[in-house]
Amino acid sequence: MKLILAVIKPFKVPEVVDAVRTAPDFPGLTIFAVRGFGREKTAPHVHDRAEDLRDFTDHVACLVAAPNHMVSGVVERIRTIAHTGRPGDGKIFVLELEEVLRLGTGERDDAALV
């Protein structure tokens, strides 16, 4: 099992959601607003804290917990849709999941994902 964490541009969220929803047995998606910066930082200069926060870029983080056999397909769908070709498109991280528990039924691991 893997956790896919995709940090993408906010305007790409509806397209990404539509694309992953069409995957058979898609396990679900959680999104939340995030702010950050990458290599495209401005030139170093003296900041105050309020200015530092203005330098951050708005993105959306998408979380998908998926069985191993679905990971490459989900990653490819997100990559294809979220890519704009401009700096700051975001990143996709794939992390190992040790355990998953569905609270309502008590199902664990792959059974809890789909």
C-alpha positions as CSV (number, residue, x, y, z in Angstrom):
1,M,0.0,0.0,0.0
2,K,1.2,3.5,-0.8
3,L,0.2,7.0,0.0
4,I,0.3,9.3,-3.0
5,L,0.8,13.0,-2.0
6,A,0.4,15.3,-5.0
7,V,1.0,19.0,-4.5
8,I,-0.7,20.8,-7.5
9,K,-2.0,24.1,-8.7
10,P,-5.4,24.9,-7.4
11,F,-7.0,25.5,-10.8
12,K,-6.0,21.9,-11.8
13,V,-8.0,20.3,-9.0
14,P,-11.3,19.8,-10.8
15,E,-9.6,18.2,-13.8
16,V,-7.5,15.9,-11.5
17,V,-10.6,14.8,-9.5
18,D,-12.5,14.0,-12.7
19,A,-9.6,12.0,-14.1
20,V,-9.0,9.9,-11.0
21,R,-12.6,9.3,-10.4
22,T,-12.8,7.3,-13.7
23,A,-10.3,4.8,-12.5
24,P,-12.0,1.4,-11.7
25,D,-12.2,0.9,-7.9
26,F,-10.6,4.3,-7.2
27,P,-10.1,4.4,-3.4
28,G,-10.9,8.1,-2.8
29,L,-9.1,11.4,-2.6
30,T,-8.6,14.0,0.2
31,I,-7.6,17.5,-0.6
32,F,-6.4,20.5,1.5
33,A,-5.0,23.9,0.8
34,V,-1.3,24.4,1.3
35,R,1.3,27.1,0.8
36,G,5.0,26.8,0.0
37,F,7.9,27.6,-2.2
38,G,10.4,25.7,-4.3
39,R,13.4,26.6,-6.3
40,E,11.6,29.5,-7.9
41,K,12.3,31.7,-4.9
42,T,12.9,35.4,-5.2
43,A,16.4,36.9,-4.8
44,P,17.5,36.9,-1.1
45,H,16.8,40.1,0.7
46,V,15.8,41.2,4.2
47,H,12.2,40.1,5.0
48,D,9.8,40.6,7.8
49,R,7.5,37.7,8.7
50,A,4.5,39.1,6.8
51,E,6.5,39.4,3.7
52,D,7.8,35.9,4.0
53,L,4.3,34.6,4.0
54,R,3.4,36.6,0.9
55,D,6.3,34.9,-1.0
56,F,4.6,31.5,-0.6
57,T,2.6,30.1,-3.5
58,D,-0.9,28.6,-3.0
59,H,-1.2,25.0,-4.0
60,V,-3.5,22.1,-3.2
61,A,-2.3,18.8,-1.6
62,C,-4.1,15.7,-2.8
63,L,-3.8,12.5,-0.7
64,V,-4.7,9.1,-2.1
65,A,-4.1,5.9,-0.2
66,A,-3.9,3.1,-2.8
67,P,-3.1,-0.6,-3.1
68,N,0.2,-1.2,-4.9
69,H,-1.4,-2.3,-8.1
70,M,-3.1,1.0,-8.6
71,V,-0.3,3.4,-7.7
72,S,1.4,3.8,-11.1
73,G,-2.0,4.5,-12.8
74,V,-3.1,7.0,-10.3
75,V,0.3,8.8,-10.4
76,E,0.2,8.9,-14.2
77,R,-3.3,10.3,-14.3
78,I,-2.4,13.1,-11.8
79,R,0.9,13.8,-13.6
80,T,-0.7,14.1,-17.0
81,I,-3.5,16.4,-15.9
82,A,-1.6,18.6,-13.4
83,H,1.3,19.3,-15.7
84,T,1.2,22.8,-17.2
85,G,4.8,23.1,-18.3
86,R,5.3,26.2,-16.3
87,P,7.6,26.5,-13.2
88,G,5.8,25.6,-9.9
89,D,3.5,22.9,-11.2
90,G,4.1,21.0,-8.0
91,K,5.3,17.5,-7.1
92,I,4.1,14.0,-6.5
93,F,5.4,11.9,-3.6
94,V,4.8,8.2,-3.2
95,L,5.2,6.9,0.4
96,E,4.9,3.5,1.9
97,L,1.9,2.9,4.2
98,E,2.3,0.5,7.1
99,E,-1.3,0.1,8.0
100,V,-4.8,1.3,7.1
101,L,-7.9,0.9,9.2
102,R,-11.5,1.7,8.1
103,L,-13.1,3.1,11.2
104,G,-16.7,2.1,10.3
105,T,-16.1,-1.6,9.6
106,G,-12.8,-2.5,11.1
107,E,-11.4,-3.6,7.7
108,R,-7.6,-3.3,7.4
109,D,-5.1,-2.6,4.8
110,D,-6.1,-3.2,1.1
111,A,-9.7,-4.2,2.2
112,A,-10.0,-0.8,3.9
113,L,-8.9,1.1,0.7
114,V,-11.4,-0.1,-1.8
